[in-house]
Amino acid sequence: MPPIRRLREIEKLPVARGFKPMGVPMRNLPVVVLTLDEIEALRLADAQGLYQEEVAKWMKVSRPTVGRILASARKKVAQALVEGHAIRLEGGAVQIRSEREPCCKKRKICTQGEEK
């Protein structure tokens, strides 16, 4: 029996539900599915430039788990870009982080994983 997956925290749902190459009808494209936790890990690590350890704390998972999530996400994005596939954003064991949730040992209110 596989281990129970812990919920991975994300800030919010993505604005778009997917992306596709221009000029090609969606029905003619193979689809790569990126899970919401993969999108969040890419956002934090690549778009915001956080280290994997910081991403792990933010998503409430281990650092090695973040490494696996990022490797999977980057492979899927590269495949979609190189082979001209559509990308659909959906699924994953995620929980949306409340904006007023205490997230550090001092029980202060934090946003984006940083103390205020």
C-alpha positions in Angstrom: 0.0 0.0 0.0 1.5 3.4 -1.0 2.1 5.9 1.8 -0.5 8.6 2.4 0.3 11.8 0.7 0.5 14.9 2.9 -1.3 18.0 1.6 1.1 20.5 0.0 0.3 24.1 0.7 -0.1 26.6 -2.2 -0.8 30.3 -2.0 -3.7 30.4 -4.4 -5.1 28.7 -7.5 -3.3 29.7 -10.8 -5.0 32.4 -12.9 -5.0 30.3 -16.0 -6.0 26.6 -16.3 -3.6 25.9 -19.1 -1.4 27.0 -22.0 -1.0 25.9 -25.6 1.1 26.7 -28.6 -0.3 29.5 -30.8 -2.1 28.6 -34.0 -2.8 24.9 -33.2 -6.3 23.8 -32.2 -6.4 22.2 -28.8 -8.0 19.1 -30.2 -4.8 18.4 -32.2 -2.4 18.8 -29.3 -1.1 16.2 -26.8 -1.6 17.5 -23.2 0.9 17.5 -20.4 -0.7 17.8 -16.9 1.1 19.9 -14.3 -0.3 19.5 -10.8 -1.0 22.5 -8.6 1.9 21.7 -6.3 4.3 21.6 -9.2 3.1 25.0 -10.3 3.6 26.4 -6.8 7.1 24.9 -6.5 8.0 26.4 -9.9 6.6 29.8 -8.8 8.5 29.8 -5.5 11.8 28.4 -6.7 12.1 29.8 -10.2 9.9 32.9 -10.4 10.6 34.1 -6.9 14.2 32.7 -6.6 13.7 30.9 -3.3 16.0 28.1 -2.3 14.5 24.6 -2.1 14.7 24.6 1.7 12.6 27.8 1.8 10.2 26.3 -0.7 9.9 23.2 1.5 9.0 25.3 4.5 6.5 27.3 2.6 4.8 24.2 1.1 5.1 22.2 4.4 7.0 19.3 2.8 10.6 18.0 3.0 13.4 19.5 1.0 13.9 16.2 -1.0 10.2 16.2 -1.8 10.6 19.8 -3.2 13.5 18.5 -5.3 11.3 15.7 -6.8 8.4 18.1 -7.4 10.6 20.6 -9.2 12.3 17.9 -11.3 9.0 16.6 -12.4 7.6 20.0 -13.2 10.6 21.2 -15.1 10.7 18.0 -17.2 7.0 18.4 -18.1 7.4 22.1 -19.0 10.5 21.4 -21.1 8.7 18.5 -22.9 5.7 20.8 -23.6 7.9 23.6 -25.0 10.2 21.4 -27.1 7.5 19.0 -28.5 4.7 21.6 -28.8 2.3 20.1 -26.3 -0.4 21.9 -24.4 -0.1 22.3 -20.6 -3.1 21.7 -18.3 -2.9 22.9 -14.7 -4.9 20.7 -12.3 -5.0 18.3 -9.4 -2.5 17.3 -6.8 -2.8 16.9 -3.0 -2.9 20.6 -2.2 -4.4 22.9 0.4 -4.7 26.6 -0.2 -2.9 28.6 2.5 -5.1 31.1 4.4 -3.7 34.6 4.3 -4.0 35.0 8.1 -2.6 31.7 9.1 0.2 31.5 11.7 3.1 29.8 10.0 6.2 30.2 12.2 7.2 29.0 15.6 6.6 32.4 17.1 3.0 32.2 16.0 3.1 35.5 14.3 1.1 36.1 11.2 3.1 35.4 8.1 2.6 35.9 4.4 4.6 34.2 1.7 6.6 32.3 4.3 8.3 35.4 5.7 7.8 36.9 9.2 6.1 40.3 9.4 
